[in-house]
């Protein structure tokens, strides 16, 4: 009799535990569970929405079918029916709970708001109160034991990426910068600057598992350069990682094109990274000026050409007119560039005479700035009489280019021909090669360095990006080498 009373008491406690579990289970459906969804919302969403969005893990279905399974298990347990089926349902329930958590983790990594609330925790507690009394009887059946072994193996398999993820960390802004630069310049050495445990970008994932940013960098550049040896640097963040990532390396060698994008991240951080290379606003503004000097100078000279103070100061500045000597050829002085610009833009040929015949526009092998000044005005006037002001070719030892006077006259004839449709075309002057030369020229005329129009405008974010694209162009070998050197030197 004592044994019977003890057994009856134990059964009563288990039954009470099941009913308590059912009460908690049902209560959870009315409380916030995941994000803004209640338990009811989550149940419906898990059963109907998992196949409609690639961000939603298919494992979310486990959370949906748990509810009817648990209810069936409860009623079978209360009425002591179908012990074998209860054993299978017990193992299935215990398997489905971690699968639900894996699904939540994956969707959270995919960018979905999967914050767990009180409803979820009560839901799990209610399920466990219903299931736990069935655990010991369930394992009396060999089918349940084998099923448990199989489900435990699956859980372990799916948990490996979660455990690996614990060793990983979000990519820093500099990691992101290195990734963008390496991709844009197709430079694998820069991939090595990325932290080895930084998490890769979402658009680089074939599934919801995380990737390593450094590994993604090597993999994509291997495809760009058709260089499979770079695949040795690739590693997986999934189960494959446990055995040296052979599958990830094989996939890398088979990849024929790149996936995703390599656009810079947030504005201030990308610009800050560029500045850390010594490429601040001043340096970049100077580079932008050299690419399109007219965009910066034309608005300024439009004002200065009508300023009598500026014109009087220019006329009072030193003239560099002198006899031509082949051995005296040199780069043009800043004031000579200023004379050329005002002469051409304001149609004042007399200013061309202030330029030395020895002054070259850019370097010793380029054209005479004085000849260019007279030629541009002759072309704009369609007046070949100004071509006589040009020095002959024999003075410059340029027989292969022909006589500049004859070339000037021929060009004027072409411009006069109405069939050329060039009647409205105007030639522009040779601008200052660098902005400091412009500053030097106007400061010679008495304008202080603090003059507002002597300040280059600050570059925009897009212009920092454009500089990176400029460096990536095949013809800019020197600029690329200098940029890569700066990036690799970052500690």
KOLBATOR-856195 format. One line per 5 residues: their letters; for each residue x, y, z of C-alpha. Coordinates in nm, 4 decimals, decimal comma, padded with zeros to 6 digits. Layout:
BEGIN
A) X Y Z ~ ...
REM end
This chain:
BEGIN
XXXXX) 00,0000 00,0000 00,0000 ~ 00,2771 00,2548 00,0729 ~ 00,4226 00,1864 -00,2667 ~ 00,0843 00,2411 -00,4319 ~ 00,0379 00,5659 -00,2399
XXXXX) 00,3850 00,6818 -00,3415 ~ 00,3175 00,6005 -00,7048 ~ -00,0185 00,7746 -00,6939 ~ 00,1446 01,0813 -00,5386 ~ 00,4160 01,0812 -00,8090
XXXXX) 00,1569 01,0535 -01,0861 ~ -00,0401 01,3376 -00,9335 ~ 00,2703 01,5574 -00,9225 ~ 00,3501 01,4819 -01,2876 ~ -00,0086 01,5516 -01,3891
XXXXX) -00,0024 01,8801 -01,1948 ~ 00,3269 01,9681 -01,3645 ~ 00,1748 01,9008 -01,7057 ~ -00,1304 02,1183 -01,6279 ~ 00,0936 02,3956 -01,4969
XXXXX) 00,2953 02,3667 -01,8169 ~ -00,0210 02,3856 -02,0267 ~ -00,1349 02,6981 -01,8418 ~ 00,2014 02,8693 -01,8930 ~ 00,2114 02,7479 -02,2551
XXXXX) -00,1334 02,8952 -02,3318 ~ -00,0576 03,2194 -02,1449 ~ 00,2533 03,2760 -02,3600 ~ 00,0377 03,3136 -02,6715 ~ -00,1079 03,6390 -02,5392
XXXXX) 00,2248 03,8009 -02,4488 ~ 00,4986 03,9608 -02,6638 ~ 00,7256 03,6788 -02,7761 ~ 00,9657 03,7812 -03,0555 ~ 01,0042 04,1433 -03,1533
XXXXX) 00,6593 04,3022 -03,1683 ~ 00,4805 03,9711 -03,2323 ~ 00,2745 03,7961 -02,9666 ~ 00,2860 03,4212 -02,9244 ~ -00,0145 03,3819 -03,1546
XXXXX) 00,1519 03,6029 -03,4157 ~ 00,4725 03,4024 -03,3989 ~ 00,2864 03,0723 -03,4362 ~ 00,0992 03,1908 -03,7434 ~ 00,4083 03,3599 -03,8917
XXXXX) 00,6277 03,0496 -03,8452 ~ 00,3797 02,8311 -04,0333 ~ 00,2975 03,0687 -04,3195 ~ 00,5840 03,3142 -04,3813 ~ 00,9032 03,1076 -04,3768
XXXXX) 00,9028 03,0477 -04,7545 ~ 00,8256 03,4071 -04,8601 ~ 01,1514 03,5819 -04,7761 ~ 01,5106 03,4630 -04,8157 ~ 01,5955 03,6267 -04,4817
XXXXX) 01,3534 03,3934 -04,3038 ~ 01,5210 03,0652 -04,2103 ~ 01,3350 02,7535 -04,3159 ~ 01,4118 02,6210 -03,9671 ~ 01,1483 02,8641 -03,8380
XXXXX) 00,8975 02,5963 -03,9368 ~ 01,0092 02,3983 -03,6300 ~ 00,8722 02,6731 -03,4073 ~ 00,5384 02,6545 -03,5878 ~ 00,4772 02,2837 -03,5649
XXXXX) 00,5910 02,2649 -03,2012 ~ 00,2535 02,3990 -03,0891 ~ 00,0277 02,1201 -03,2239 ~ 00,2902 01,8566 -03,1289 ~ 00,2980 01,9784 -02,7691
XXXXX) -00,0823 01,9805 -02,7439 ~ -00,1044 01,6267 -02,8811 ~ 00,1687 01,5151 -02,6422 ~ -00,0157 01,6752 -02,3481 ~ -00,3457 01,4982 -02,4138
XXXXX) -00,1800 01,1615 -02,4821 ~ 00,0159 01,1961 -02,1587 ~ -00,2844 01,2946 -01,9463 ~ -00,4861 00,9987 -02,0735 ~ -00,1836 00,7630 -02,0804
XXXXX) -00,2329 00,6727 -02,4460 ~ 00,0059 00,5673 -02,7277 ~ 00,3334 00,5408 -02,5314 ~ 00,5434 00,4812 -02,8434 ~ 00,3970 00,7864 -03,0185
XXXXX) 00,4527 00,9900 -02,7003 ~ 00,8167 00,8816 -02,7035 ~ 00,8597 00,9980 -03,0640 ~ 00,6802 01,3270 -02,9899 ~ 00,8988 01,3833 -02,6832
XXXXX) 01,2211 01,3455 -02,8807 ~ 01,0771 01,5540 -03,1657 ~ 00,9847 01,8345 -02,9257 ~ 01,3254 01,8378 -02,7590 ~ 01,4826 01,8506 -03,1065
XXXXX) 01,2555 02,1303 -03,2312 ~ 01,3363 02,3711 -02,9476 ~ 01,7080 02,4176 -03,0381 ~ 01,6134 02,4219 -03,4068 ~ 01,3881 02,7189 -03,3293
XXXXX) 01,6786 02,8956 -03,1578 ~ 01,9087 02,8267 -03,4528 ~ 01,6423 02,9774 -03,6820 ~ 01,6146 03,2873 -03,4611 ~ 01,9938 03,3260 -03,4590
XXXXX) 02,0166 03,3000 -03,8370 ~ 01,7370 03,5477 -03,8983 ~ 01,8915 03,7873 -03,6489 ~ 02,2204 03,7710 -03,8415 ~ 02,0284 03,8307 -04,1645
XXXXX) 01,9143 04,1663 -04,0284 ~ 01,5709 04,0797 -03,8930 ~ 01,4635 04,2113 -03,5514 ~ 01,4402 03,8900 -03,3480 ~ 01,4556 04,0216 -02,9921
XXXXX) 01,3184 03,7618 -02,7501 ~ 01,0523 03,8750 -02,5013 ~ 00,8771 03,7237 -02,2003 ~ 00,6259 03,5350 -02,4133 ~ 00,9014 03,3265 -02,5737
XXXXX) 01,0579 03,2285 -02,2421 ~ 00,7191 03,1335 -02,0930 ~ 00,6462 02,9342 -02,4110 ~ 00,9674 02,7340 -02,3672 ~ 00,9036 02,6863 -01,9932
XXXXX) 00,5486 02,5603 -02,0582 ~ 00,6724 02,3147 -02,3232 ~ 00,9415 02,1782 -02,0903 ~ 00,6923 02,1279 -01,8061 ~ 00,4741 01,9246 -02,0442
XXXXX) 00,7610 01,7293 -02,2006 ~ 00,9952 01,6510 -01,9115 ~ 00,7664 01,3972 -01,7392 ~ 00,7789 01,1964 -02,0630 ~ 01,1558 01,1939 -02,1075
XXXXX) 01,2446 00,8924 -01,8906 ~ 00,9631 00,6658 -02,0221 ~ 01,0432 00,7695 -02,3794 ~ 01,3946 00,6268 -02,3680 ~ 01,2604 00,2868 -02,2761
XXXXX) 01,1930 00,2437 -02,6484 ~ 01,4863 00,1738 -02,8823 ~ 01,3237 00,3793 -03,1575 ~ 01,3255 00,6856 -02,9329 ~ 01,6901 00,6243 -02,8361
XXXXX) 01,8019 00,6000 -03,1999 ~ 01,5925 00,9027 -03,2872 ~ 01,7552 01,0933 -03,0013 ~ 02,1014 01,0021 -03,1286 ~ 02,0119 01,1244 -03,4761
XXXXX) 01,8609 01,4512 -03,3572 ~ 02,1572 01,5152 -03,1244 ~ 02,3914 01,4705 -03,4231 ~ 02,1903 01,7197 -03,6292 ~ 02,1874 01,9692 -03,3418
XXXXX) 02,5646 01,9323 -03,3005 ~ 02,6143 01,9781 -03,6749 ~ 02,4040 02,2959 -03,6842 ~ 02,5582 02,4281 -03,3629 ~ 02,9145 02,4278 -03,4958
XXXXX) 02,8697 02,7566 -03,6889 ~ 02,7165 02,9099 -03,3768 ~ 03,0184 02,8089 -03,1713 ~ 03,2566 02,9365 -03,4394 ~ 03,0623 03,2636 -03,4418
XXXXX) 03,1544 03,3119 -03,0750 ~ 03,5198 03,3514 -03,1843 ~ 03,4290 03,6099 -03,4485 ~ 03,3662 03,9820 -03,4103 ~ 03,2045 04,2547 -03,6223
XXXXX) 03,4320 04,4136 -03,8799 ~ 03,5782 04,7491 -03,7801 ~ 03,5575 05,0549 -04,0029 ~ 03,9204 04,9995 -04,1034 ~ 03,8452 04,6358 -04,1884
XXXXX) 03,5675 04,7607 -04,4130 ~ 03,8023 05,0176 -04,5676 ~ 04,0701 04,7548 -04,6387 ~ 03,8048 04,5326 -04,7974 ~ 03,6822 04,8111 -05,0267
XXXXX) 04,0345 04,9127 -05,1296 ~ 04,1502 04,5547 -05,1889 ~ 03,8419 04,4837 -05,4023 ~ 03,8638 04,8092 -05,5999 ~ 04,2377 04,7805 -05,6686
XXXXX) 04,2281 04,3990 -05,6979 ~ 04,5184 04,3894 -05,4537 ~ 04,5337 04,0671 -05,2437 ~ 04,8074 04,2025 -05,0162 ~ 04,5560 04,4430 -04,8667
XXXXX) 04,3217 04,1523 -04,7831 ~ 04,5836 04,0466 -04,5284 ~ 04,5285 04,3762 -04,3428 ~ 04,1724 04,2710 -04,2532 ~ 04,1295 04,1166 -03,9072
XXXXX) 04,1330 03,7368 -03,9407 ~ 03,8193 03,6989 -03,7237 ~ 03,6142 03,9882 -03,8666 ~ 03,2649 03,8924 -03,9838 ~ 03,2065 03,9305 -04,3576
XXXXX) 02,9410 04,1413 -04,5248 ~ 02,5888 03,9959 -04,5493 ~ 02,5923 04,0062 -04,9300 ~ 02,8852 03,7634 -04,9343 ~ 02,6979 03,4761 -04,7706
XXXXX) 02,5567 03,1843 -04,9636 ~ 02,3403 03,0990 -04,6613 ~ 02,2621 03,2487 -04,3230 ~ 02,5960 03,1273 -04,1844 ~ 02,8571 03,3935 -04,1193
XXXXX) 03,1647 03,4377 -04,3368 ~ 03,5085 03,5802 -04,2652 ~ 03,5643 03,9193 -04,4303 ~ 03,9316 03,8439 -04,4954 ~ 03,8385 03,5114 -04,6546
XXXXX) 03,5727 03,6779 -04,8739 ~ 03,8340 03,9292 -04,9843 ~ 04,0831 03,6624 -05,0961 ~ 03,8083 03,4545 -05,2597 ~ 03,6720 03,7370 -05,4733
XXXXX) 04,0111 03,8690 -05,5792 ~ 04,1108 03,5131 -05,6716 ~ 03,8174 03,5169 -05,9144 ~ 03,9009 03,8663 -06,0450 ~ 04,2650 03,7832 -06,1090
XXXXX) 04,2006 03,4193 -06,2100 ~ 04,4518 03,3293 -05,9410 ~ 04,3397 03,0046 -05,7696 ~ 04,6492 02,9985 -05,5472 ~ 04,4861 03,2765 -05,3428
XXXXX) 04,2196 03,0230 -05,2420 ~ 04,4700 02,8810 -04,9946 ~ 04,3890 03,1837 -04,7786 ~ 04,0152 03,1000 -04,7718 ~ 03,8534 02,9470 -04,4632
XXXXX) 03,4981 02,8522 -04,3785 ~ 03,2954 02,9685 -04,0790 ~ 03,0808 02,6541 -04,0932 ~ 03,1359 02,2834 -04,0166 ~ 03,3922 02,2726 -04,2978
XXXXX) 03,6167 02,4851 -04,0738 ~ 03,6801 02,1855 -03,8461 ~ 03,8723 01,9950 -04,1138 ~ 04,0650 02,2790 -04,2732 ~ 03,7901 02,4245 -04,4966
XXXXX) 03,8547 02,2045 -04,8040 ~ 03,5012 02,2595 -04,9344 ~ 03,5358 02,6381 -04,9039 ~ 03,8719 02,6291 -05,0864 ~ 03,7266 02,4098 -05,3616
XXXXX) 03,4326 02,6456 -05,4030 ~ 03,6792 02,9359 -05,4272 ~ 03,8758 02,7652 -05,7067 ~ 03,5524 02,7089 -05,9003 ~ 03,4294 03,0679 -05,8621
XXXXX) 03,4400 03,2542 -06,1931 ~ 03,2947 03,5912 -06,0932 ~ 03,2562 03,8091 -05,7861 ~ 02,9433 03,8397 -05,5772 ~ 02,8039 04,1302 -05,3785
XXXXX) 02,9425 04,4832 -05,3738 ~ 03,2401 04,6692 -05,2358 ~ 03,0996 05,0136 -05,1729 ~ 03,2387 05,2188 -04,8837 ~ 03,0571 05,2233 -04,5523
XXXXX) 02,9414 05,5280 -04,3609 ~ 03,0596 05,8675 -04,4857 ~ 03,2733 05,9946 -04,1950 ~ 03,4556 05,6659 -04,1468 ~ 03,5511 05,6203 -04,5113
XXXXX) 03,6785 05,9773 -04,5279 ~ 03,8565 05,9313 -04,1955 ~ 04,0327 05,6218 -04,3291 ~ 04,1468 05,8137 -04,6371 ~ 04,2790 06,0915 -04,4158
XXXXX) 04,4724 05,8374 -04,2118 ~ 04,6682 05,7668 -04,5294 ~ 04,7756 06,1307 -04,5476 ~ 04,5125 06,2042 -04,8127 ~ 04,3168 06,4785 -04,6395
XXXXX) 04,0987 06,7519 -04,7817 ~ 04,3930 06,9645 -04,8930 ~ 04,5700 06,6834 -05,0775 ~ 04,2534 06,5559 -05,2420 ~ 04,1396 06,9046 -05,3398
XXXXX) 04,4772 06,9573 -05,5076 ~ 04,4355 06,6323 -05,6970 ~ 04,0834 06,7283 -05,8089 ~ 04,2108 07,0657 -05,9262 ~ 04,4787 06,9040 -06,1401
XXXXX) 04,2140 06,6842 -06,3064 ~ 03,9824 06,9742 -06,4015 ~ 04,1513 07,3093 -06,3287 ~ 03,9036 07,5068 -06,5365 ~ 03,6190 07,4101 -06,3031
XXXXX) 03,7995 07,5920 -06,0216 ~ 03,9627 07,8826 -06,2056 ~ 03,7044 07,9919 -06,4626 ~ 03,4532 08,1249 -06,2049 ~ 03,7329 08,3198 -06,0332
XXXXX) 03,8698 08,4729 -06,3526 ~ 03,5216 08,5606 -06,4700 ~ 03,5157 08,8061 -06,1802 ~ 03,8802 08,9159 -06,1944 ~ 03,8730 08,9999 -06,5672
XXXXX) 03,6245 09,2791 -06,4969 ~ 03,8084 09,4044 -06,1873 ~ 04,0128 09,7172 -06,2774 ~ 04,2280 09,6758 -05,9649 ~ 04,3283 09,3244 -06,0694
XXXXX) 04,4051 09,4297 -06,4274 ~ 04,6166 09,7257 -06,3158 ~ 04,8122 09,5026 -06,0795 ~ 04,8699 09,2473 -06,3549 ~ 04,9930 09,5138 -06,6001
XXXXX) 05,2283 09,6460 -06,3326 ~ 05,3768 09,3033 -06,2621 ~ 05,7167 09,2013 -06,4075 ~ 05,7439 09,1008 -06,7738 ~ 05,9463 08,7931 -06,8634
XXXXX) 06,0035 08,8856 -07,2278 ~ 06,3579 08,7961 -07,3347 ~ 06,5493 08,6512 -07,6338 ~ 06,5052 08,2824 -07,6995 ~ 06,7930 08,0546 -07,6064
XXXXX) 06,7647 07,6795 -07,6410 ~ 06,9746 07,6193 -07,3306 ~ 06,7553 07,8558 -07,1263 ~ 06,4318 07,6644 -07,1715 ~ 06,2456 07,6226 -06,8407
XXXXX) 05,9059 07,5661 -06,6867 ~ 05,6816 07,8696 -06,6974 ~ 05,6628 08,0933 -06,3910 ~ 05,3303 08,1338 -06,2147 ~ 05,2862 08,4916 -06,3419
XXXXX) 05,3414 08,3726 -06,6994 ~ 05,0514 08,1318 -06,6629 ~ 04,8426 08,4184 -06,5292 ~ 04,9350 08,6348 -06,8305 ~ 04,8381 08,3508 -07,0645
XXXXX) 04,5004 08,2902 -06,8976 ~ 04,3942 08,6555 -06,8963 ~ 04,5299 08,7093 -07,2497 ~ 04,3278 08,4223 -07,3977 ~ 04,0111 08,4699 -07,1927
XXXXX) 04,0028 08,8503 -07,2372 ~ 04,1489 08,8559 -07,5910 ~ 04,4540 09,0684 -07,5030 ~ 04,7468 08,9546 -07,7250 ~ 04,9822 09,2101 -07,5692
XXXXX) 04,9873 09,0022 -07,2512 ~ 05,1329 08,7101 -07,4512 ~ 05,4433 08,9204 -07,5170 ~ 05,5128 08,9321 -07,1440 ~ 05,5719 08,5549 -07,1492
XXXXX) 05,9273 08,4389 -07,2130 ~ 05,9819 08,2410 -07,5351 ~ 06,1858 08,0069 -07,3156 ~ 05,8886 07,9220 -07,0917 ~ 05,7409 07,5780 -07,1385
XXXXX) 05,3810 07,5040 -07,0406 ~ 05,4497 07,1912 -06,8354 ~ 05,8011 07,0544 -06,8774 ~ 06,1072 07,0885 -07,0970 ~ 05,9603 06,8591 -07,3620
XXXXX) 05,6230 07,0344 -07,3900 ~ 05,5115 07,3255 -07,6014 ~ 05,6049 07,6926 -07,5671 ~ 05,3574 07,8792 -07,3473 ~ 05,4091 08,2006 -07,5449
XXXXX) 05,3348 08,0259 -07,8746 ~ 05,0267 07,8657 -07,7187 ~ 04,9043 08,2066 -07,6007 ~ 04,9240 08,3660 -07,9466 ~ 04,7857 08,0550 -08,1169
XXXXX) 04,4797 08,0345 -07,8912 ~ 04,3913 08,3991 -07,9536 ~ 04,4500 08,3571 -08,3295 ~ 04,2164 08,0556 -08,3334 ~ 03,9494 08,2280 -08,1266
XXXXX) 03,9628 08,5410 -08,3498 ~ 03,9987 08,3297 -08,6649 ~ 04,2848 08,5774 -08,7410 ~ 04,5989 08,4302 -08,8983 ~ 04,7923 08,7553 -08,8600
XXXXX) 04,8688 08,6591 -08,5010 ~ 05,0348 08,3397 -08,6266 ~ 05,3351 08,5539 -08,7276 ~ 05,4035 08,6115 -08,3564 ~ 05,4890 08,2436 -08,3119
XXXXX) 05,8543 08,1454 -08,2951 ~ 05,9615 07,9206 -08,5867 ~ 06,0244 07,5496 -08,5390 ~ 06,4003 07,5830 -08,5830 ~ 06,4145 07,7697 -08,2552
XXXXX) 06,2708 07,4672 -08,0730 ~ 06,4376 07,1831 -08,2669 ~ 06,1002 07,0222 -08,3436 ~ 06,1279 06,9347 -08,7147 ~ 05,8900 06,6377 -08,6772
XXXXX) 05,6100 06,8683 -08,5687 ~ 05,6408 07,1074 -08,8604 ~ 05,6611 07,4840 -08,8450 ~ 05,4237 07,6237 -08,5762 ~ 05,3484 07,9346 -08,7857
XXXXX) 05,2363 07,7274 -09,0849 ~ 05,0354 07,4959 -08,8578 ~ 04,8675 07,7981 -08,6988 ~ 04,7682 07,9446 -09,0363 ~ 04,6277 07,6112 -09,1569
XXXXX) 04,4267 07,5692 -08,8395 ~ 04,2782 07,9189 -08,8723 ~ 04,1740 07,8345 -09,2285 ~ 03,9999 07,5207 -09,1056 ~ 03,8202 07,7130 -08,8324
XXXXX) 03,6997 07,9716 -09,0861 ~ 03,5495 07,7028 -09,3080 ~ 03,1724 07,6909 -09,2363 ~ 03,1675 07,3219 -09,3252 ~ 03,3658 07,2384 -09,0102
XXXXX) 03,0809 07,3469 -08,7791 ~ 03,3421 07,4951 -08,5437 ~ 03,2346 07,8580 -08,5649 ~ 03,1339 07,8718 -08,1969 ~ 03,4276 07,6679 -08,0666
XXXXX) 03,6736 07,8554 -07,8429 ~ 04,0200 07,7527 -07,7271 ~ 04,1038 07,7685 -07,3580 ~ 04,4358 07,8757 -07,2035 ~ 04,6974 07,6610 -07,0332
XXXXX) 04,5935 07,6596 -06,6680 ~ 04,8267 07,6485 -06,3697 ~ 04,9487 07,2883 -06,3324 ~ 04,8875 07,3069 -05,9542 ~ 04,6726 07,5210 -05,7267
XXXXX) 04,9732 07,6532 -05,5246 ~ 05,1078 07,8067 -05,8473 ~ 04,7836 08,0016 -05,8839 ~ 04,8104 08,1118 -05,5205 ~ 05,1698 08,2211 -05,5806
XXXXX) 05,0757 08,4234 -05,8902 ~ 04,7967 08,6269 -05,7314 ~ 04,9982 08,6756 -05,4125 ~ 05,2656 08,8356 -05,6345 ~ 04,9941 09,0841 -05,7252
XXXXX) 04,9311 09,1673 -05,3607 ~ 04,6342 08,9428 -05,2768 ~ 04,6735 08,7875 -04,9273 ~ 04,6550 08,4121 -04,8738 ~ 04,3352 08,4627 -04,6715
XXXXX) 04,1455 08,5915 -04,9761 ~ 03,8221 08,3840 -04,9886 ~ 03,8527 08,2787 -05,3523 ~ 04,2060 08,1525 -05,2856 ~ 04,0662 07,8690 -05,0723
XXXXX) 03,9988 07,5384 -05,2467 ~ 03,6544 07,3980 -05,1555 ~ 03,6488 07,0899 -04,9319 ~ 03,5984 06,7664 -05,1272 ~ 03,2713 06,5789 -05,0955
XXXXX) 03,2515 06,2120 -04,9984 ~ 03,1883 06,1114 -05,3602 ~ 03,5148 06,2782 -05,4583 ~ 03,7044 06,0614 -05,2109 ~ 03,5446 05,7587 -05,3754
XXXXX) 03,6305 05,8970 -05,7186 ~ 03,9931 05,9245 -05,6158 ~ 03,9956 05,5564 -05,5264 ~ 03,8449 05,4747 -05,8662 ~ 04,1040 05,6972 -06,0348
XXXXX) 04,3855 05,5091 -05,8605 ~ 04,2348 05,1819 -05,9839 ~ 04,2573 05,2840 -06,3513 ~ 04,5300 05,0818 -06,5297 ~ 04,7150 05,3863 -06,6639
XXXXX) 04,7661 05,5399 -06,3169 ~ 05,0411 05,2999 -06,2145 ~ 05,2397 05,5501 -06,0073 ~ 04,9374 05,6765 -05,8138 ~ 04,8259 05,3189 -05,7474
XXXXX) 05,1664 05,2119 -05,6198 ~ 05,1819 05,5110 -05,3855 ~ 04,8289 05,4476 -05,2572 ~ 04,8927 05,0763 -05,1943 ~ 05,2152 05,1620 -05,0144
XXXXX) 05,0248 05,3988 -04,7835 ~ 04,7558 05,1377 -04,7101 ~ 05,0045 04,8579 -04,6361 ~ 05,1950 05,0891 -04,3996 ~ 04,8913 05,1316 -04,1693
X) 04,9506 04,9584 -03,8358
REM end
